[in-house]
Each structure stands twice: as C-alpha cells, then as structure tokens.
Amino acid sequence: MGFNQCSPPNKKLDVAQAKLNCRRYHPASMKIPSSSCCRAWMLSCTGCLLLCLIAVLFLQTTNMGSPISHSEGLSSANLLKMIQDNVLYKHTDGDAGHHVMNEECRGRYVYMYEVPAQFNADVAHECTIAGRGPCTEAWGCLYCGGLENEGIGLQVPNQTEDGNYTLISQNGYKYNYSIRLRPADAWYRTHQFSLEVVFHAKMRKYECLTRDVDKANAFYVPFYAGQVAAVSMKCNIMQLRDRRVNRFLGWLTSQDTWRHTTGQRHFMVLGRQPFDMNRTITANMWGLPITTQPELANLTFLWWEKAFSNSIHEIGIPYPTSFHPSSDAQLKVWQDEIKGAKREWLVSYLGSARRRFRHESTLHFRQELKRQCDQEKEKCRFMDCTLRYTEWQVPCESEPEIVTLEFSNAVFCLQPEGDTPTRKSIFDSVIAGCIPAVFTNLTAHLQYHDGYLPQDPSLYSVFLNKDEIALSKYNFVQELAKIPADRVRRMQETIRDYILPRIIFTLPVSSVSFLDAFDIALQQLFSNFTSSDST
C-alpha cells in the first residue's frame, strides 16, 4: 500500500480557541474583548502592568466589560488582586498556544513532534477499517480493534434495563447483573491495543506543551508502531514489513530537534507487547525492529508490558480500560456503584481454555483452572472469552462492557498468563472492584510503577501457587474461600479508592482533581529524566 505525503498541520491558533484559552486564565468576572490580549503576557512585567491598568480603565469607562467586583469603581484592593492573578503569576508559551501557570509547568514541559500522518493518523484509520471489515493489505491484518473517538472506541450502547439490570449483547443474549454501567456517557468499547492513540489524544490537550526546544523537559514522538505492526506483521517479506518503520526513522533522524538533542529525554508510546516490538533488525522472524534500532537507543518506551532488558529504557503503564470519566463526579458515581455490588460469585474466571498459546503449558494450566472451577459451580463462574456469540461465550474484545459487569459480580477474579505475563483483564477487574488473583509477579507487581499500584501486592491482590494448582495439589476456590472477610474488605477499599483513579485514562478534555494513568506516566518520565541528568 502506498503512502500519501500529508501537508503539515496548520500552526495558526484558531480565533475562537484563542478566546477560550484567554478566558480560561482570567477572572470569571472579567470579559475579554479579543484574543489578542492573550499575547500580552509575553511582554515584560512592566509593560504588562501598564497594559493591564489601561485595559481596566478602558473597560470601566466604555462599559465593554463586566465590573471586577460588585461595588462601583475600581478599588485598589481589586486592582492589586487582578495584577497578581493575571500578570505576575501567568505567562503564555506563545509558540504552542497553551496558557499555563509558570510554576505549574516548571520541569513538566513537553515538546511534541509533528509526525506526518502516514506514521500515526493514517495507519490508525487503516487499523480501524481492518477492525470493522476486510483488511486493505494483501497479506492480512492482526485485529487492532476500533480506534474511533481518538482511540477510546465507540460509546457503549445504553442497553441496560432499569428494572432488572439486564445487559443485552449484540447477539441478543441477556446477562443479569446487580449494577449498571454508570454514568452511561463515561463508558466506551476501548480495545487493548489502543494505547498509542489514547495517549496521543491526551497529549494534544496537555497544558504544558512547548515549541521551545530549550525549554522542553521531555520530547514526545507520536509514532504508532503498534498499529503499524497490526497492518504489516503478517507480511513474510521483511523489507515490506519494515517499510514504514524505516521511512519513519529516516524522517525522525532528519529533524533538527532530533539532531540537536541526539534523542536524549525522548519518549515513545508502544501499544503492543515486547514480543511484537523487539525483533532484531536482520532476523527473519515475528515482530518489528523498534526497540532494537540503534537510532532509538536513547528513547524511553512507555508500554503496558516491560521487556526487562538492560538495553531498553522503559516504563510500564496500564492497559486502557473502557471507563473514561471526565469529572470527579463521574468517578464517584462509579465508585459508589461497585461499592454496592452484590458479588454473588466468590470467583470469576474469564478467559480462553481452548485456543492455542505460544506455550503449550499455558493451555494445560488454564484447562486445570476451568476443571477446578467447574467442581465448585456454586462459588466459581467460568465464561469462555472468545469472539463468538454463544450463551456461555463472552465477546471480550468487541463488547468489553460484559467483562466489566461479569467481574462486578465476583469477589476474586483469576488472572492467569496468556501469551505474555500481563493481561488487560487485571485492569478490567480493578475497574469492577474485583480482587485480582495472580500466579506470577510479572502480571502486575513488577510491571507497573508504585504510582499506579501499592508496593505491597498483598494490599490489592492474592497470589496463588501455579505449580501446585497445575499438579492438582489444592483447589484454588477453596483457598480463596479461606481469606478472612476483613482482609477482603480492606483490599476492596484499596482497589476502589486508591488504585482505580490511577489506572484509568480520563477523557482528553476533562476537569478532574486526581492524577490519572497519563499524568502518572509523565510524572515517572520526568523523574527518570531528572535522575539521568544528575548522574
């Protein structure tokens, strides 16, 4: 498939957006006559003071603006407050068009490369088409899900009946639950491979973007390597498979900013696991050569499964889930909902016990889990996670809301390894307030920074001995039933109140007081870069 050279994005700041940004950082009682005032903050402090005084007198004498206070005239106290609030403490990064407080952005500025669309937006569009119908590549595509709505997917249809909390699937099957997905407008069919697109959308709204290379504390390269993998990985001719990667590298290394920084303090988000991204350049095998490129040796990779390689700078960040609130109130509504869930099952196990895995032992272990679950049918619920629609087979990828509601019905949720140690399902269980039961520390505890999860995994999860279960030495359902109710309650509170807000991606345009997964990723990134600079 050919590539179209896209025209560079328009750098001009839209007038309406300029007015919106300008109002955002002025007192609510002061009306701004035009967007040109926003550029005034770039003047010297003395000039700003004079301009401010003139503007206030002009507004008061011409009735063009609202009074600063309810009293008549302009008091010295109001004038001083206005100068402090709007002149002394605020500035504009004029090149980027973002209006931010100097102290808030100190040490947090990000320079975002204007990567041509053929390396991100175009391939995301191609992936979306492949997710909804036939692949446009001759060799076929991997499933990459729908990437509508800036990566978060289509909104979950509001099909929950108010009376009996029944969710009706696309195939007409009914699933009964004790809770609803509330608020309805915060739930989307977000796919696990959407991380690159979701993160890019959040970054476009980031308040501390800058076009000043010298001011930047970090440099973001929005290349969708995971989406490129989805539409190229099935090609067995390495030259064709690596074509977009090589073109991207040629573009990146030709940029003045890249040359100026030699790739230091740069980062890229990867939306697939290391197995897909760590191929050596000359090898004729599965994967793309991303992390192995010499040109990218200084980059830090943000992805949801770390490679644990000494040659890779990496940070583990959560899988995107289906819950994307835009306010504290929406988060609180859902936290209250799962707090009141009846949880009629002790254990829930959603996963495939049939398909082929990279390691045959994985299938055998999952089949043993299913066997033990079937022995305890009054306490354990197994549902086969596939793309097919039958009464006991859940379409986990196309209708992830069923996964969330299934987990909301259980106290513990099994999280066995699949092809790789990590699972999106562990974050789905957290969203549902269900305690993860894990079989290796590589599933979560060693993967994610303590900004996301407590350092002590026993505060939020239960560890089960995989080897003993595989040998049928004990039944995991009976082991979980022995856990004291008081400990269960404490773990549920930790998951609901501490972890849940930290592992979700709020909508790109949100008003929240908490740090979400995006914020914590940047926080860790800046910390790593600061540590590297000091050594």
C-alpha atoms as one frame of an Amber mdcrd trajectory, in Angstrom:
protein
   0.000   0.000   0.000   1.379   3.398  -0.922   1.856   6.399   1.325   0.471
   9.862   0.772   2.589  12.810   1.815   0.391  14.815   4.129   0.539  18.574
   4.349   1.909  19.872   7.680  -0.660  20.804  10.305  -1.835  24.394  10.427
   0.054  26.126  13.234  -2.244  29.143  13.375  -4.228  29.432  16.539  -7.941
  29.478  15.828  -9.507  32.734  16.988 -12.295  31.010  18.863  -9.835  28.730
  20.610  -7.640  31.701  21.462 -10.557  33.420  23.141 -11.378  30.230  25.036
  -7.793  29.869  26.230  -7.647  33.533  27.169 -10.819  33.380  29.234  -9.603
  30.236  30.942  -6.881  32.167  32.708  -8.775  35.369  33.549 -11.188  36.011
  36.406 -14.693  34.852  35.588 -15.988  38.361  36.177 -13.765  39.979  33.557
 -14.845  39.809  29.927 -12.093  39.604  27.315 -12.676  41.753  24.239 -10.415
  39.808  21.832  -7.865  37.004  21.569  -5.037  39.500  21.062  -4.923  40.104
  24.811  -3.520  36.610  25.259  -0.285  37.639  23.630   0.111  40.474  26.100
   1.523  38.149  28.706   4.656  37.785  26.591   5.544  41.422  27.237   7.852
  42.488  30.013   6.435  42.666  33.511   6.419  46.480  33.484   4.676  46.587
  30.130   2.057  44.107  31.349   1.295  46.250  34.388   0.773  49.367  32.278
  -1.313  47.496  29.727  -3.421  45.995  32.480  -4.176  49.382  34.057  -5.099
  50.902  30.705  -7.318  47.954  29.807  -9.210  48.057  33.102  -9.820  51.817
  32.892 -10.931  51.433  29.300 -13.391  48.651  30.112 -14.864  50.568  33.029
 -15.315  53.787  31.096 -16.744  52.197  27.949 -18.927  49.532  29.604 -17.323
  46.855  27.401 -16.582  44.543  30.266 -18.175  43.401  33.464 -17.047  45.009
  36.707 -14.316  43.251  38.589 -16.375  43.399  41.738 -19.962  44.149  42.613
 -19.005  47.539  44.018 -18.886  50.654  41.893 -15.500  51.714  40.528 -12.125
  50.059  40.826 -10.739  49.656  44.325  -7.031  49.418  44.958  -7.511  46.002
  46.535  -9.280  44.683  43.440  -6.620  46.186  41.196  -3.815  44.593  43.204
  -5.536  41.207  43.175  -6.123  41.433  39.437  -2.462  42.288  38.802  -1.288
  39.418  40.992  -3.678  36.897  39.473  -3.297  37.848  35.846   0.110  39.452
  35.343   2.685  38.430  37.905   1.941  34.700  38.041   0.941  33.825  34.500
   2.569  33.601  31.118   1.981  32.158  27.695   4.068  29.696  25.747   3.183
  31.605  22.600   4.625  29.130  20.121   2.475  26.284  21.373  -0.628  28.344
  22.036  -1.050  26.949  25.552  -1.768  29.192  28.540  -0.330  27.866  31.743
   0.991  28.950  35.095   4.753  29.139  35.158   5.107  27.274  38.445   2.706
  24.519  37.369   4.736  23.694  34.260   8.223  24.081  35.633  10.004  20.791
  34.980   6.985  19.454  33.029   7.288  20.972  29.561   6.899  18.559  26.654
   7.888  19.150  23.044   5.664  17.075  20.741   6.967  16.262  17.280   4.633
  16.984  14.378   4.944  13.495  12.942   3.476  13.125   9.415   0.063  11.461
   9.369   1.327   8.454   7.421   3.077   7.352  10.623   0.143   7.753  13.014
  -3.301   9.053  11.967  -3.350   7.276   8.588  -2.316   3.921   9.982  -4.843
   4.262  12.832  -7.529   4.839  10.216  -6.361   1.772   8.308  -6.459  -0.234
  11.545  -9.994   0.923  12.282 -11.118  -0.205   8.828  -9.449  -3.573   9.420
 -11.209  -3.845  12.766 -14.623  -3.234  11.180 -14.207  -5.203   7.960 -11.722
  -6.583   5.435  -8.038  -5.699   5.746  -6.662  -3.469   2.984  -3.270  -5.213
   2.992  -2.770  -8.190   0.678  -1.218 -10.294   3.456  -3.929  -9.612   6.042
  -4.020  -7.739   9.354  -3.905  -8.518  13.017  -7.006  -7.454  14.922  -6.462
  -3.964  16.283  -9.995  -3.000  17.274 -11.888   0.192  16.619  -9.952   3.398
  17.240 -12.796   5.873  16.874 -13.164   8.814  19.260  -9.395   9.429  19.490
  -8.686   5.805  20.357 -11.261   5.143  23.072 -13.663   3.496  20.620 -17.409
   3.706  20.214 -19.554   4.535  23.204 -21.170   1.555  24.913 -24.843   1.399
  23.870 -27.184   2.206  26.708 -28.920  -1.186  26.660 -29.206  -1.758  30.387
 -32.808  -2.119  31.501 -33.578  -0.032  34.573 -35.680  -2.654  36.306 -33.621
  -5.830  36.300 -30.136  -4.620  35.276 -30.015  -6.839  32.202 -27.394  -6.253
  29.539 -28.329  -7.402  26.065 -25.418  -8.370  23.802 -25.271  -7.776  20.054
 -26.359 -11.372  19.551 -29.421 -10.957  21.737 -28.211 -12.856  24.793 -29.113
 -11.412  28.170 -26.716 -11.075  31.084 -28.105 -10.195  34.523 -26.113  -8.041
  36.954 -26.639  -6.255  40.240 -25.252  -2.926  38.960 -25.334  -0.725  35.876
 -22.542   0.984  33.940 -22.915   4.454  35.385 -22.633   7.191  34.316 -23.548
   5.912  30.859 -21.541   8.557  28.946 -18.245   7.506  30.587 -18.134   4.008
  29.034 -16.556   3.112  25.690 -15.539  -0.016  23.796 -11.835   0.613  24.192
  -9.501  -2.007  22.752  -6.327  -3.164  24.495  -4.165  -2.138  21.506  -5.349
   1.480  21.517  -2.752   2.871  23.934  -0.740   4.853  21.354  -3.816   6.654
  20.048  -5.322   7.283  23.500  -2.046   8.710  24.830  -1.559  10.940  21.767
  -5.060  12.382  22.175  -4.346  13.172  25.816  -1.017  14.770  24.932  -2.621
  17.085  22.376  -4.597  18.605  25.278  -1.656  18.636  27.691  -1.325  22.054
  29.306   2.483  22.181  29.280   3.287  21.647  25.600   6.003  23.874  24.174
   7.607  24.560  20.811  10.727  25.836  22.539  13.318  23.057  22.324  15.485
  24.612  25.034  12.562  24.847  27.438  11.379  21.249  26.950  11.925  18.735
  29.736  10.818  15.836  27.532  10.238  15.156  23.835   7.290  13.062  22.658
   7.447  11.143  19.367   3.875  10.076  18.403   4.693   7.164  16.090   2.048
   4.386  16.183   4.380   1.394  15.991   1.731  -0.932  17.415  -0.778  -0.019
  14.719   1.939  -0.397  12.075   2.559  -3.890  13.454  -1.133  -4.754  13.115
  -1.223  -3.983   9.399   2.237  -5.283   8.476   3.156  -8.186  10.772   1.620
 -10.902   8.619   3.870  -9.981   5.721   6.681 -12.549   5.479   8.918 -10.320
   3.362  10.984  -8.376   5.872  11.659  -5.436   3.545   7.950  -4.853   3.071
   7.119  -5.477   6.718   9.713  -2.933   7.907   8.968  -0.351   5.219   7.045
   2.114   7.385   9.482   1.733  10.265  12.438   2.576   8.024  10.668   5.555
   6.472   9.788   6.844   9.912  13.395   6.518  11.106  14.547   8.430   8.050
  12.102  11.222   8.793  12.894  11.373  12.536  16.674  11.470  12.202  16.401
  14.279   9.660  14.652  16.602  12.127  16.681  19.489  13.550  15.230  18.899
  17.022  16.368  15.279  16.970  19.846  16.266  15.830  20.032  18.998  18.452
  19.166  16.589  21.304  20.589  13.308  19.893  17.411  11.640  21.108  18.044
  12.424  24.780  14.941  12.800  27.016  12.753  11.466  24.189   9.905   9.017
  24.655   7.541   6.954  22.541   4.402   5.014  23.468   4.087   1.433  22.202
   0.694  -0.247  22.031   1.841  -3.852  21.822   3.916  -6.266  23.899   7.719
  -6.720  23.627   7.322  -9.920  21.603   5.925  -7.754  18.771   8.439  -4.905
  19.046  11.814  -6.477  19.900  12.842  -8.224  16.684  16.487  -7.799  15.762
  16.864  -5.837  12.546  18.233  -8.614  10.323  16.240 -11.519  11.794  13.619
 -13.269   9.684  11.103 -13.852  12.459   7.983 -12.445  14.111   7.842  -8.789
  15.130   9.037  -5.342  14.169  12.527  -3.941  14.901  11.549  -0.990  17.097
  13.383  -1.227  20.418  16.431  -2.728  18.677  17.067   0.264  16.389  20.441
   1.942  17.175  18.917   5.345  16.366  16.360   4.860  19.149  18.817   3.696
  21.809  18.282   6.831  23.922  14.480   6.728  23.759  12.314   5.703  26.695
   9.432   3.424  25.728   6.104   3.582  27.550   4.124   0.352  27.163   1.890
  -1.960  29.114   4.395  -4.783  29.379   8.064  -4.240  30.098  10.802  -6.252
  28.401  13.104  -6.142  31.440  16.094  -5.669  29.162  19.240  -3.770  30.148
  19.387  -2.298  26.644  15.909  -0.715  26.800  14.760   2.370  28.718  11.156
   1.602  29.604   8.220   2.450  31.855   5.228   0.184  32.345   1.842   1.901
  32.129  -1.687   0.429  32.375  -3.741  -1.023  29.556  -6.583   1.297  28.546
  -9.906   0.229  30.050 -13.466   1.031  28.997 -14.044   3.615  31.731 -13.178
   7.211  30.754 -14.704   9.730  33.178 -14.384  13.447  32.583 -15.018  14.692
  36.137 -14.611  13.779  39.789 -18.362  13.373  39.996 -18.392  10.699  37.291
 -15.639   8.779  39.070 -17.555   8.962  42.357 -20.741   7.651  40.720 -18.945
   4.520  39.531 -17.071   4.003  42.812 -20.395   4.082  44.665 -21.892   1.684
  42.126 -19.252  -1.029  42.592 -19.246  -0.494  46.354 -22.883  -1.587  46.357
 -22.414  -4.585  44.030 -23.859  -7.828  45.440 -20.997 -10.055  44.127 -22.875
 -13.355  44.088 -19.789 -15.315  42.953 -16.685 -15.888  45.051 -14.521 -16.291
  41.938 -14.882 -15.275  38.313 -12.689 -16.660  35.549 -12.973 -15.126  32.093
 -10.548 -16.446  29.517  -9.995 -18.985  26.813  -9.338 -22.590  27.809  -9.313
 -23.791  24.199  -7.242 -21.717  21.825  -3.570 -22.273  21.054  -0.994 -20.291
  23.057   2.693 -19.690  22.465   3.446 -22.171  25.248   1.512 -25.413  25.451
   1.779 -25.408  29.237  -0.378 -22.248  29.300  -3.307 -24.104  27.782  -2.915
 -27.060  30.163  -2.881 -24.737  33.173  -5.961 -22.863  32.021  -7.787 -26.133
  31.478  -6.926 -27.142  35.056  -8.341 -23.822  36.303 -11.534 -24.472  34.391
 -11.772 -28.010  35.767 -11.426 -26.816  39.357 -13.904 -24.014  38.748 -16.437
 -26.484  37.350 -16.086 -28.551  40.536 -17.192 -25.552  42.598 -20.072 -24.261
  40.486 -21.838 -22.619  43.415 -18.817 -20.397  44.074 -16.944 -20.140  40.774
 -18.116 -18.768  37.431 -16.205 -19.597  34.227 -17.006 -17.893  30.942 -15.181
 -18.633  27.733 -13.717 -15.431  26.311 -13.887 -15.555  22.515 -15.110 -13.556
  19.558 -18.050 -15.924  19.026 -21.549 -15.486  20.425 -22.978 -18.379  22.369
 -24.744 -18.410  25.701 -21.579 -19.068  27.703 -19.017 -17.441  25.458 -18.309
 -13.762  26.083 -17.194 -11.470  23.216 -14.480  -9.905  25.360 -12.861  -7.764
  22.655 -15.918  -6.450  20.836 -18.108  -5.958  23.932 -15.728  -5.291  26.865
 -18.582  -3.933  28.968 -19.706  -7.531  29.578 -16.278  -8.285  31.068 -16.581
  -5.359  33.478 -20.044  -6.383  34.603 -19.061 -10.052  34.949 -16.204  -9.043
  37.226 -18.511  -6.783  39.219 -20.417  -9.929  40.231 -17.371 -11.593  41.838
 -15.097 -11.054  44.853 -11.973 -12.509  43.192 -11.011 -12.562  39.507  -8.473
 -15.065  38.156  -5.638 -13.554  36.110  -3.611 -16.416  34.554  -0.914 -15.698
  31.983  -1.733 -15.876  28.302   0.816 -15.464  25.540   2.535 -12.924  27.811
   2.514 -12.347  31.600   0.387  -9.175  31.581  -3.347  -9.011  30.951  -5.742
  -6.190  30.205  -8.111  -8.229  32.322  -6.301  -7.276  35.524  -7.243  -3.633
  34.953 -10.776  -4.648  33.979 -11.045  -6.402  37.332  -9.776  -3.297  39.172
 -12.352  -1.162  37.362 -15.022  -3.608  38.548 -13.745  -3.617  42.132 -12.793
  -7.293  41.873  -9.639  -8.535  43.668  -7.101  -9.951  41.163  -5.832 -13.475
  41.849  -2.438 -13.724  40.137   0.057 -16.518  39.557   3.247 -14.517  38.918
   4.575 -11.122  39.996   5.229 -10.348  36.323   1.486  -9.916  35.782   1.350
  -6.616  37.670   3.583  -6.048  40.695   6.909  -5.892  38.824   5.432  -4.261
  35.739   3.955  -1.016  36.997   5.367   1.881  38.983   4.169   2.335  42.549
   2.369   5.471  41.401  -0.206   3.046  39.988  -0.119   0.171  42.476   0.936
  -0.085  46.131   4.417  -1.507  46.640   2.978  -4.354  48.702   0.945  -6.559
  46.310  -0.888  -8.217  49.205  -2.787  -4.958  49.698  -4.689  -5.385  46.442
  -4.151  -8.945  45.108  -3.885 -12.608  46.071  -1.015 -14.809  44.934  -1.854
 -18.412  44.023   0.773 -21.121  43.541   0.679 -22.045  39.871   2.770 -25.201
  40.175   0.691 -26.712  42.963  -2.556 -25.928  41.154  -1.206 -27.445  37.934
  -0.391 -30.624  39.855  -3.859 -30.597  41.460  -2.344 -30.335  44.951  -5.076
 -27.951  46.052  -8.241 -26.320  44.750  -7.881 -22.555  44.277 -11.574 -21.912
  45.009 -11.255 -23.490  48.434  -8.068 -21.497  49.109  -9.718 -18.192  48.235
 -12.710 -19.054  50.450 -10.350 -19.166  53.462  -9.346 -15.493  53.186 -10.837
 -13.510  56.121 -13.675 -11.128  55.313 -11.852  -8.230  56.965  -8.867  -8.612
  54.641 -11.208  -8.854  51.644 -12.887  -5.603  52.668  -9.551  -3.776  53.025
  -8.366  -4.966  49.611 -11.636  -3.866  48.006 -11.279  -0.398  49.541  -7.693
  -0.095  48.285  -8.726  -1.098  44.787 -11.793   1.141  44.661 -10.463   4.278
  46.352  -6.701   4.243  45.713  -5.894   2.216  42.574  -8.922   2.777  40.337
  -8.425   6.543  39.760  -4.741   5.992  38.965  -5.107   3.319  36.271  -7.795
   4.931  34.123  -7.368   7.349  31.234  -9.801  10.221  31.624 -11.196  11.877
  28.509  -8.745  14.253  26.767 -10.946  17.193  27.779 -11.602  16.611  31.467
 -11.859  18.502  34.723 -10.566  16.218  37.460  -8.614  16.758  40.658  -6.825
  13.384  40.649  -3.851  12.092  38.648  -4.869   9.537  36.032  -2.700   6.976
  34.200  -1.483   9.597  31.719  -0.435  12.036  34.457   1.401   9.376  36.452
   3.253   8.157  33.345   4.558  11.674  32.706   5.390  12.107  36.378   7.548
   8.987  36.304   9.084  10.021  32.991  10.178  13.443  34.279  11.566  11.803
  37.411  13.627   9.358  35.336  14.963  12.117  33.092  15.899  14.273  36.092
  17.749  11.353  37.663  19.605  10.670  34.403  20.639  14.319  34.061  22.086
  14.350  37.570  24.276  11.270  37.042
